[in-house]
Amino acid sequence: MIFKWETEEERLRRFMKIPPKKKLEWLSKMHEIVLKSSSKRDKAIRRKLREMR
């Protein structure tokens, strides 16, 4: 949620208050959603990009 009366610094401070464990859980869930919703073509492209690193 974006609060227009908030400055960017206040917004960053609010996000920094979120515990790291909670952030990692959220990222993990988002990763699962992306994998489930991706087509075979998208997965192949991501795999090739990962191999190039």
TORDONU-713788 format. One record per residue: residue number from 1; residue in one letter; chain; x, y, z of N, C-alpha, C in turn. Coordinates in nm, 3 decimals. Atoms other than C-alpha are relative to their C-alpha. Last residue first. Layout:
<pts>
<pt nr="NUM" rest="A" kette="A" n_east="X" n_north="Y" n_up="Z" ca_east="X" ca_north="Y" ca_up="Z" c_east="X" c_north="Y" c_up="Z"/>
...
</pts>
This chain:
<pts>
<pt nr="53" rest="R" kette="A" n_east="-0.069" n_north="-0.070" n_up="-0.110" ca_east="2.589" ca_north="-1.677" ca_up="-1.523" c_east="0.125" c_north="-0.063" c_up="0.039"/>
<pt nr="52" rest="M" kette="A" n_east="-0.095" n_north="-0.096" n_up="0.055" ca_east="2.492" ca_north="-1.821" ca_up="-1.863" c_east="0.079" c_north="0.071" c_up="0.110"/>
<pt nr="51" rest="E" kette="A" n_east="-0.119" n_north="0.072" n_up="0.042" ca_east="2.332" ca_north="-2.127" ca_up="-1.701" c_east="0.107" c_north="0.095" c_up="-0.052"/>
<pt nr="50" rest="R" kette="A" n_east="-0.069" n_north="0.046" n_up="-0.122" ca_east="2.084" ca_north="-1.906" ca_up="-1.514" c_east="0.129" c_north="-0.069" c_up="-0.036"/>
<pt nr="49" rest="L" kette="A" n_east="-0.061" n_north="-0.118" n_up="-0.063" ca_east="1.989" ca_north="-1.727" ca_up="-1.837" c_east="0.078" c_north="-0.041" c_up="0.125"/>
<pt nr="48" rest="K" kette="A" n_east="-0.114" n_north="-0.041" n_up="0.083" ca_east="1.933" ca_north="-2.061" ca_up="-2.010" c_east="0.071" c_north="0.121" c_up="0.060"/>
<pt nr="47" rest="R" kette="A" n_east="-0.105" n_north="0.100" n_up="-0.019" ca_east="1.715" ca_north="-2.185" ca_up="-1.721" c_east="0.124" c_north="0.038" c_up="-0.081"/>
<pt nr="46" rest="R" kette="A" n_east="-0.063" n_north="-0.024" n_up="-0.130" ca_east="1.513" ca_north="-1.862" ca_up="-1.724" c_east="0.114" c_north="-0.097" c_up="0.025"/>
<pt nr="45" rest="I" kette="A" n_east="-0.075" n_north="-0.126" n_up="0.010" ca_east="1.448" ca_north="-1.898" ca_up="-2.099" c_east="0.072" c_north="0.028" c_up="0.131"/>
<pt nr="44" rest="A" kette="A" n_east="-0.119" n_north="0.030" n_up="0.078" ca_east="1.345" ca_north="-2.263" ca_up="-2.056" c_east="0.089" c_north="0.125" c_up="-0.013"/>
<pt nr="43" rest="K" kette="A" n_east="-0.090" n_north="0.077" n_up="-0.085" ca_east="1.105" ca_north="-2.172" ca_up="-1.775" c_east="0.131" c_north="-0.030" c_up="-0.073"/>
<pt nr="42" rest="D" kette="A" n_east="-0.056" n_north="-0.091" n_up="-0.099" ca_east="0.946" ca_north="-1.903" ca_up="-1.991" c_east="0.101" c_north="-0.071" c_up="0.090"/>
<pt nr="41" rest="R" kette="A" n_east="-0.091" n_north="-0.090" n_up="0.070" ca_east="0.902" ca_north="-2.147" ca_up="-2.280" c_east="0.067" c_north="0.095" c_up="0.099"/>
<pt nr="40" rest="K" kette="A" n_east="-0.123" n_north="0.076" n_up="0.023" ca_east="0.750" ca_north="-2.412" ca_up="-2.054" c_east="0.105" c_north="0.089" c_up="-0.067"/>
<pt nr="39" rest="S" kette="A" n_east="0.011" n_north="0.099" n_up="0.106" ca_east="0.495" ca_north="-2.155" ca_up="-1.939" c_east="0.133" c_north="-0.074" c_up="-0.014"/>
<pt nr="38" rest="S" kette="A" n_east="-0.085" n_north="-0.016" n_up="0.118" ca_east="0.516" ca_north="-1.983" ca_up="-1.605" c_east="-0.024" c_north="-0.111" c_up="-0.102"/>
<pt nr="37" rest="S" kette="A" n_east="0.071" n_north="-0.072" n_up="0.106" ca_east="0.222" ca_north="-1.974" ca_up="-1.361" c_east="0.082" c_north="0.015" c_up="-0.128"/>
<pt nr="36" rest="K" kette="A" n_east="0.126" n_north="0.066" n_up="0.036" ca_east="0.347" ca_north="-2.244" ca_up="-1.125" c_east="-0.068" c_north="0.066" c_up="-0.119"/>
<pt nr="35" rest="L" kette="A" n_east="-0.028" n_north="0.129" n_up="0.062" ca_east="0.704" ca_north="-2.114" ca_up="-1.124" c_east="-0.128" c_north="-0.071" c_up="-0.046"/>
<pt nr="34" rest="V" kette="A" n_east="-0.057" n_north="-0.025" n_up="0.133" ca_east="0.594" ca_north="-1.755" ca_up="-1.065" c_east="0.027" c_north="-0.132" c_up="-0.071"/>
<pt nr="33" rest="I" kette="A" n_east="0.108" n_north="-0.047" n_up="0.087" ca_east="0.368" ca_north="-1.861" ca_up="-0.778" c_east="0.051" c_north="0.021" c_up="-0.142"/>
<pt nr="32" rest="E" kette="A" n_east="0.087" n_north="0.113" n_up="0.030" ca_east="0.646" ca_north="-2.064" ca_up="-0.616" c_east="-0.111" c_north="0.039" c_up="-0.096"/>
<pt nr="31" rest="H" kette="A" n_east="-0.074" n_north="0.087" n_up="0.091" ca_east="0.888" ca_north="-1.770" ca_up="-0.643" c_east="-0.086" c_north="-0.120" c_up="-0.040"/>
<pt nr="30" rest="M" kette="A" n_east="0.008" n_north="-0.063" n_up="0.132" ca_east="0.630" ca_north="-1.538" ca_up="-0.486" c_east="0.072" c_north="-0.085" c_up="-0.105"/>
<pt nr="29" rest="K" kette="A" n_east="0.137" n_north="0.018" n_up="0.052" ca_east="0.591" ca_north="-1.779" ca_up="-0.194" c_east="-0.015" c_north="0.060" c_up="-0.139"/>
<pt nr="28" rest="S" kette="A" n_east="0.016" n_north="0.142" n_up="0.033" ca_east="0.968" ca_north="-1.792" ca_up="-0.144" c_east="-0.138" c_north="-0.026" c_up="-0.059"/>
<pt nr="27" rest="L" kette="A" n_east="-0.071" n_north="0.024" n_up="0.125" ca_east="0.995" ca_north="-1.414" ca_up="-0.159" c_east="-0.015" c_north="-0.145" c_up="-0.046"/>
<pt nr="26" rest="W" kette="A" n_east="0.075" n_north="-0.063" n_up="0.106" ca_east="0.726" ca_north="-1.378" ca_up="0.108" c_east="0.065" c_north="-0.025" c_up="-0.136"/>
<pt nr="25" rest="E" kette="A" n_east="0.120" n_north="0.082" n_up="0.021" ca_east="0.897" ca_north="-1.631" ca_up="0.333" c_east="-0.082" c_north="0.057" c_up="-0.115"/>
<pt nr="24" rest="L" kette="A" n_east="-0.040" n_north="0.121" n_up="0.072" ca_east="1.227" ca_north="-1.447" ca_up="0.284" c_east="-0.118" c_north="-0.093" c_up="-0.026"/>
<pt nr="23" rest="K" kette="A" n_east="-0.032" n_north="-0.038" n_up="0.139" ca_east="1.069" ca_north="-1.115" ca_up="0.380" c_east="0.037" c_north="-0.122" c_up="-0.082"/>
<pt nr="22" rest="K" kette="A" n_east="0.128" n_north="-0.025" n_up="0.066" ca_east="0.911" ca_north="-1.272" ca_up="0.692" c_east="0.022" c_north="0.039" c_up="-0.147"/>
<pt nr="21" rest="K" kette="A" n_east="0.065" n_north="0.130" n_up="0.018" ca_east="1.246" ca_north="-1.415" ca_up="0.799" c_east="-0.132" c_north="0.016" c_up="-0.075"/>
<pt nr="20" rest="P" kette="A" n_east="-0.058" n_north="0.069" n_up="0.116" ca_east="1.414" ca_north="-1.077" ca_up="0.742" c_east="-0.067" c_north="-0.134" c_up="-0.028"/>
<pt nr="19" rest="P" kette="A" n_east="-0.108" n_north="0.094" n_up="-0.031" ca_east="1.176" ca_north="-0.904" ca_up="0.988" c_east="0.051" c_north="-0.074" c_up="-0.124"/>
<pt nr="18" rest="I" kette="A" n_east="0.050" n_north="0.135" n_up="0.027" ca_east="0.975" ca_north="-0.612" ca_up="0.847" c_east="0.115" c_north="-0.096" c_up="0.026"/>
<pt nr="17" rest="K" kette="A" n_east="0.050" n_north="0.056" n_up="-0.125" ca_east="1.104" ca_north="-0.294" ca_up="1.015" c_east="-0.055" c_north="-0.142" c_up="-0.018"/>
<pt nr="16" rest="M" kette="A" n_east="-0.114" n_north="0.056" n_up="-0.073" ca_east="1.313" ca_north="-0.213" ca_up="0.708" c_east="-0.044" c_north="-0.064" c_up="0.131"/>
<pt nr="15" rest="F" kette="A" n_east="-0.034" n_north="0.129" n_up="0.059" ca_east="0.992" ca_north="-0.170" ca_up="0.509" c_east="0.116" c_north="-0.066" c_up="0.072"/>
<pt nr="14" rest="R" kette="A" n_east="0.112" n_north="0.092" n_up="-0.027" ca_east="0.870" ca_north="0.105" ca_up="0.743" c_east="0.031" c_north="-0.139" c_up="-0.055"/>
<pt nr="13" rest="R" kette="A" n_east="-0.007" n_north="0.039" n_up="-0.141" ca_east="1.211" ca_north="0.273" ca_up="0.733" c_east="-0.109" c_north="-0.098" c_up="0.036"/>
<pt nr="12" rest="L" kette="A" n_east="-0.112" n_north="0.094" n_up="-0.014" ca_east="1.205" ca_north="0.269" ca_up="0.354" c_east="0.014" c_north="-0.048" c_up="0.144"/>
<pt nr="11" rest="R" kette="A" n_east="0.043" n_north="0.126" n_up="0.062" ca_east="0.859" ca_north="0.430" ca_up="0.350" c_east="0.109" c_north="-0.106" c_up="0.014"/>
<pt nr="10" rest="E" kette="A" n_east="0.092" n_north="0.064" n_up="-0.094" ca_east="0.971" ca_north="0.697" ca_up="0.594" c_east="-0.045" c_north="-0.136" c_up="-0.052"/>
<pt nr="9" rest="E" kette="A" n_east="-0.078" n_north="0.046" n_up="-0.115" ca_east="1.270" ca_north="0.777" ca_up="0.372" c_east="-0.089" c_north="-0.071" c_up="0.103"/>
<pt nr="8" rest="E" kette="A" n_east="-0.069" n_north="0.123" n_up="0.041" ca_east="1.052" ca_north="0.795" ca_up="0.062" c_east="0.080" c_north="-0.059" c_up="0.116"/>
<pt nr="7" rest="T" kette="A" n_east="-0.118" n_north="-0.029" n_up="0.081" ca_east="0.826" ca_north="1.046" ca_up="0.233" c_east="0.066" c_north="-0.134" c_up="-0.037"/>
<pt nr="6" rest="E" kette="A" n_east="-0.126" n_north="0.053" n_up="-0.049" ca_east="0.481" ca_north="0.939" ca_up="0.343" c_east="0.116" c_north="0.043" c_up="-0.089"/>
<pt nr="5" rest="W" kette="A" n_east="-0.052" n_north="-0.097" n_up="-0.095" ca_east="0.179" ca_north="1.157" ca_up="0.268" c_east="0.136" c_north="-0.043" c_up="0.057"/>
<pt nr="4" rest="K" kette="A" n_east="-0.054" n_north="-0.117" n_up="0.070" ca_east="0.111" ca_north="0.957" ca_up="-0.047" c_east="0.058" c_north="0.103" c_up="0.095"/>
<pt nr="3" rest="F" kette="A" n_east="0.056" n_north="-0.114" n_up="-0.070" ca_east="0.074" ca_north="0.631" ca_up="0.140" c_east="0.063" c_north="0.123" c_up="-0.058"/>
<pt nr="2" rest="I" kette="A" n_east="-0.079" n_north="-0.123" n_up="0.011" ca_east="0.136" ca_north="0.341" ca_up="-0.094" c_east="-0.076" c_north="0.111" c_up="0.072"/>
<pt nr="1" rest="M" kette="A" n_east="0.084" n_north="-0.117" n_up="0.000" ca_east="0.000" ca_north="0.000" ca_up="0.000" c_east="0.090" c_north="0.124" c_up="0.000"/>
</pts>
